[in-house]
Amino acid sequence: VATLYAVGVGPGDPELLTRRAERLLRSADVVMAPFSRKGEDSVALEIVREFLEPERQEIVSQHFPMTSDPELLLTAWQEAASRLAGLVAAGKNVAFITIGDPMLYSTFIYLLHIIRQSFPLVPLEIVPGISSINTASAVAGIPLAEADQRISIIPATAGITKIIEALTHHETVVLLKVKPLYAPILELLRQLKRTEDAVFVERVGSNQQKVITDFESMTHHQPDYLSLMIIRSK
Ligand SMILES: C[S@@+](CC[C@H](N)C(=O)[O-])C[C@H]1O[C@@H](n2cnc3c(N)ncnc32)[C@H](O)[C@@H]1O
């Protein structure tokens, strides 16, 4: 039976896909890749390109605007959800790809809400992926948590107050989406005397990967959208 697969494709290295993800991508009739800026390739699609055969498979891009306008976003999600439901209804196995894991801060989660509500009969399987967080922790050699420690994962865009709260109550804090608040975050770490606890990781698992542990070097860096920080009590 035709199914919609939400496939996590890992952080960037095609070797960091699960075997299930690779198998489903190879056998999908349609692979849908999200992209946010017109004219730019989908990061997720670049990761899986070597598994796909464009002569045999349909590869479609779906635009999701980078905006906080709720109406524009809802329209984009609804459009994508009904396109996916339509393809499955036409008998196609469809793989919707997302970077990292599909159930962690991904666009797919918005689609999932709409699909469950508006297209509940669409068979759906979620294929977990290795998240950027796990990869960053491995590459930087920093454990995320041990024994009875607590970990907080928070998009920096949630704001400085929430970041302070997380740093106060958790031994490890992972900040995603650091780019828009990069300078205020560094300033906060300075004020809290936590500069030695932070590591910055960008484009992990790709050939543009950067790991910065030295705070001074962090202050001279211009972060990419695909970057995160791990702040861990020593
Ligand atoms: C919308 S979230 C998606 C998270 C993704 N679902 C995951 O499991 O990793 C996007 C944020 O994840 C982080 N991220 C995703 N891929 C990354 C990478 N290759 N290197 C560093 N950070 C990454 C960045 O903080 C980025 O702003």
The ligand as a Gaussian input file, in Angstrom:
#p B3LYP/6-31G(d) Opt

LIG

0 1
 C       14.963000      23.372000      12.114000
 S       16.253000      22.689000      13.132000
 C       16.335000      21.053000      12.507000
 C       16.986000      20.058000      13.442000
 C       17.099000      18.682000      12.793000
 N       15.773000      18.093000      12.618000
 C       17.991000      17.712000      13.582000
 O       17.506000      16.664000      14.026000
 O       19.189000      17.998000      13.692000
 C       17.594000      23.485000      12.366000
 C       18.732000      23.708000      13.339000
 O       19.377000      22.457000      13.580000
 C       20.768000      22.655000      13.703000
 N       21.443000      21.897000      12.640000
 C       20.868000      21.163000      11.687000
 N       21.802000      20.577000      10.905000
 C       23.000000      20.952000      11.410000
 C       24.347000      20.693000      11.048000
 N       24.653000      19.902000      10.016000
 N       25.340000      21.233000      11.806000
 C       25.051000      22.016000      12.863000
 N       23.790000      22.310000      13.237000
 C       22.782000      21.804000      12.516000
 C       21.029000      24.156000      13.589000
 O       21.024000      24.705000      14.887000
 C       19.817000      24.610000      12.802000
 O       19.538000      25.972000      13.056000

